Amino acid sequence: MPKIRTHRGTAKRVKVSATGKVLHRHQFDGCGHILSKKSRKRKRNFRKDQPTFKGDLRRLAPTIPYLV
């Protein structure tokens, strides 16, 4: 039985935390332009990874079999 291939694009965009949560960047990185109206706190939070929703995880799991 051959190994299952990991989708490299997904693997580069997703990481698994120490507690087992799948983390990703904010989908719409809203921190690309028109930064003057956004608060420091809001821009700082854009830099952090956020946990993936269960529905998205169900869709992503087959593409990253050895990470999940």
FENMO-V752937 format. One record per pair of residues at least 12 apart in sequence whose ideal C-beta (glycine too) atoms are under 7 Angstrom apart, sorted by the first residue. I is the first residue (numbers start at 1). J is the second residue. D is the distance in Angstrom with one decimal. If there is no record, write none. Layout:
i=I j=J d=D
i=I j=J d=D
//
This chain:
i=4 j=65 d=4.6
i=6 j=64 d=5.6
i=6 j=65 d=6.6
i=6 j=66 d=6.1
i=7 j=63 d=3.7
i=7 j=64 d=6.5
i=10 j=60 d=6.1
i=10 j=63 d=4.5
i=10 j=64 d=5.3
i=11 j=64 d=5.8
i=11 j=67 d=6.7
i=14 j=60 d=6.7
i=14 j=64 d=6.3
i=14 j=67 d=7.0
i=16 j=67 d=5.3
i=21 j=51 d=4.8
i=22 j=51 d=6.9
i=22 j=52 d=4.4
i=22 j=57 d=5.8
i=22 j=68 d=6.5
i=23 j=49 d=4.0
i=23 j=50 d=6.6
i=23 j=51 d=5.9
i=23 j=52 d=6.9
i=24 j=49 d=6.3
i=24 j=50 d=6.8
i=24 j=52 d=5.5
i=25 j=49 d=6.1
i=26 j=46 d=5.6
i=26 j=50 d=6.2
i=29 j=46 d=6.1
i=30 j=46 d=6.2
i=31 j=43 d=5.5
i=31 j=46 d=3.9
//
